[in-house]
């Protein structure tokens, strides 16, 4: 029986993706379901997302540098696209959502528009990195 071993970079990427999936699809919905104050739930979720995105930048850089060769070009493209998406989340969308949230109810429509964009990118990052982790590798 043979086992498929990945590189340390792919293991780190898998751990980070697990954290991202846990926060985005487990912890954040649980915060909103269990905490009585949605503002507090949103603040806590925002901090968790910020930590996930900021930790993802060096992980993705390492993955781009150290991941083993794959049999096609699309996994590397997905890594670059995920890196761009995570950077966009960390440096633009998260601060923009915080700004709109601080403006109160008058900026709700703007907040929801940015939040929707962020949700789509989050799902895209998850799917792209799952595809990268399960892409066939060249032997050797």
N, C-alpha and C positions, 0 to 999 in steps of 0.2 A: 504494500500500500504506500503510495506516495503522498506527501503532504505539500501543500502550496504555501511557501513562505514568502512574505513580502519584505520589503526593505524597512528599516527603522523609520524612514520618512513616511511610508505608507501606513505603518502602525500608528504613528503620531497623528497623521491625517484622520485615520479611523477613530481615534480617541476624541479628537476635536469635533469631528462630525457627530459622534455620539453625544457630546456635550451640547452641540447646537440643536440636535433633534430633541434631546431631553428638555432643554430650556424652552424651545419654541413650541413643542407639541405636547409637553407634559406639565412643566412647572408653571408657565405663564397662564394657561387656561385654568389650572388649579388655583392660582392666586386669585383670579377673577371670580371663580366659583365659591371659594371659601372665605375670603376676606370681606368684611361687611362694607368697607369703603373702597369703591372702585378707583378713586384717586390714588390711594395708597397702593393698591394692587398694580396700577399702571406705573407708579414710580418705581416699585420694586422690580417689575418686569423690565422696565427701561434700563435699570442698572444691570440686570442680568444680561440683557441683550448687548449692552455696551461692552461688558466683560467678554462675552463670546466673540463679538466682532473684533475687538482689539487683540485678543489672543489668537484669532484666526489669521491675522496678517502675517506674523512670523511663521506660523505653521504652514501656510500656503506658499510662502517664499521658499521655505525649506523643501516642501514637496516639489515645487517647480525645479529646484536645483538638484535634488537627490533621487527623485522617483526613477525607478528602472524604466528602461525603454519598453514602450508598448507597441503592439502590432499595427496600430494605425495612428493617425494624427489627431483624431477628435478628442482623445482623453487629455492631451496636452492643451488643446484649445479650451476644453472645459475647465482645466486648472487655471488658465489665464482669465477666462470669463468669471470664474468663481472668485479669483483674487480681486478683479475689478469690482465685482458686486459687493464683496465684503468691505472693501475700502470705501466704496460709495455709501454703504450702510453706516460705517463707523464715522466717516468724516463729513457726510452731508445729510443723509436722511435722518439719522438719530438726532443730531443737533437741531435740524429743522423741525422735527416733531416736538422736541422740547420747547422750542421757541413758540410754536403755535399753541402748545398746551398752556404756556405761561400767559398767553394773551386772553385766555378765558373762552367763554361760550361763543363770542363773536367770530373766533377763528376755527370753529369746529369743522366746517366744511373743508378748509385748507388742511387741517390736521388729518381728517379722514382720507383725503386724497393722497397725502404723503404716506399715511399708514397703509393704505391699500397697495401702493407701489412697493413699500417695504415688505409686505406679506408675499407679494408675487416674487420678488427677488429672493426672499428667504426660502421659499419652496424651490425656486430654480437652483439655488446654491445646493440645497439638499440633494436634489435629483442629479445635478451634474457631478457632485462628489461621489455619490453612490455609483454612478456609471464609471467614474475614474477608478474607484477601488475595485470594481469587479471586471474591469477591462482585461482582456487576455494579454499576457506578458510574453515577450520573446524569451525562449529558454536561454539559460547561460547567464 
